[in-house]
């Protein structure tokens, strides 16, 4: 992981605010009494990400990004606050790391003159076959 990615993850972890709510899921009657679900909020604008990384993060986050630019992650898989907190924070760091993995540019394929001619000949033959189909007229 590069230093830029590491710094962005550290900044996000420091700026994240947590709130706890009652959750559904495992825990039986304990679920009704204890607030174990975690909501993690991070202001994405405060992370000072490069433009292309910000755009990719926005795409990856989808509906988890609010109009105000806050990233909202909910975690309620586990029975304890601490486990859910770790889950939310690890998902946050994974999301930021994925945003830094920009897709590679596709290299244009190059055809030589012979292959180009063969391709065009094949297209003409296929077009002739298709043109021969249709209603039969008895003139």
For each residue, the residues with C-beta under 8 A, 3 or more apart:
1: 5 6 9 97
2: 5 6 100
3: 6 7
4: 7 8 100
5: 1 2 8 9 96 97 100
6: 1 2 3 9 10
7: 3 4 10 11
8: 4 5 11 12 47 49 53 96 100
9: 1 5 6 12 13 92 93 96 97
10: 6 7 13 14
11: 7 8 14 15 46 47 48
12: 8 9 15 16 42 47 92 93 96
13: 9 10 16 89 92 93
14: 10 11
15: 11 12 42 43 46 47
16: 12 13 40 41 42 89 92
17: 40 41 42
18: 38 39 40 41 85 88
19: 38 39 41
20: 35 36 37 38 39 81
21: 35 37 39
22: 31 32 34 35 36 37
23: 27 31 35 36 37 76 84
24: 31 76
25: 31 76 77
26: 31 77 78 79
27: 23 30 31 34 36 79
28: 31
29: 32 33
30: 27 33 34 79
31: 22 23 24 25 26 27 28 34 36
32: 22 29
33: 29 30
34: 22 27 30 31
35: 20 21 22 23 81
36: 20 22 23 27 31 76 78 79 80 81 84
37: 20 21 22 23 74 75 76 84
38: 18 19 20 74 75 76 81 84 85 87 88
39: 18 19 20 21 72 73 74 88
40: 16 17 18 71 72 73 74 75 88 89 92
41: 16 17 18 19 70 71 72
42: 12 15 16 17 46 47 70 71 92
43: 15 46 47 68 69 70 71
44: 47 49 54 57 58 65 69 70 71
45: 48 69
46: 11 15 42 43
47: 8 11 12 15 42 43 44 96
48: 11 45
49: 8 44 53 54 57 99
50: 53 54
51: 54 55
52: 55 56 102
53: 8 49 50 56 57 99 100 102
54: 44 49 50 51 57 58 99
55: 51 52 58 59
56: 52 53 59 60 98 99 100 102
57: 44 49 53 54 60 61 65 71 95 96 99
58: 44 54 55 61 65
59: 55 56 62
60: 56 57 95 98 99
61: 57 58 64 65 71 95
62: 59 65
63:
64: 61 71 72 73
65: 44 57 58 61 62 69 70 71 72
66: 69 70 71 72
67:
68: 43
69: 43 44 45 65 66
70: 41 42 43 44 65 66
71: 40 41 42 43 44 57 61 64 65 66 92 95
72: 39 40 41 64 65 66
73: 39 40 64 88 91 92 95
74: 37 38 39 40 88
75: 37 38 40 78 84 85 87 88 91
76: 23 24 25 36 37 38 84
77: 25 26 83 84 87
78: 26 36 75 83 84 87
79: 26 27 30 36 83
80: 36 83 84
81: 20 35 36 38 84 85
82: 85 86
83: 77 78 79 80 86 87
84: 23 36 37 38 75 76 77 78 80 81 87 88
85: 18 38 75 81 82 88 89
86: 82 83 89 90
87: 38 75 77 78 83 84 90 91
88: 18 38 39 40 73 74 75 84 85 91 92
89: 13 16 40 85 86 92 93
90: 86 87 93 94
91: 73 75 87 88 94 95
92: 9 12 13 16 40 42 71 73 88 89 95 96
93: 9 12 13 89 90 96 97
94: 90 91 97 98
95: 57 60 61 71 73 91 92 98 99
96: 5 8 9 12 47 57 92 93 99 100
97: 1 5 9 93 94 100 101
98: 56 60 94 95 101
99: 49 53 54 56 57 60 95 96
100: 2 4 5 8 53 56 96 97
101: 97 98
102: 52 53 56
103:
104:
105:
106:
107:
108:
109:
110:
111: 115 116 119
112: 115 116
113: 116 117
114: 117 118
115: 111 112 118 119
116: 111 112 113 119 120
117: 113 114 120 121
118: 114 115 121 122
119: 111 115 116 122 123
120: 116 117 123 124
121: 117 118 124 125
122: 118 119 125 126
123: 119 120 126 127
124: 120 121 127 128
125: 121 122 128 129
126: 122 123 129 130
127: 123 124 130 131
128: 124 125 131 132
129: 125 126 132 133
130: 126 127 133
131: 127 128 134
132: 128 129
133: 129 130
134: 131
135:
136:
137:
138:
139:
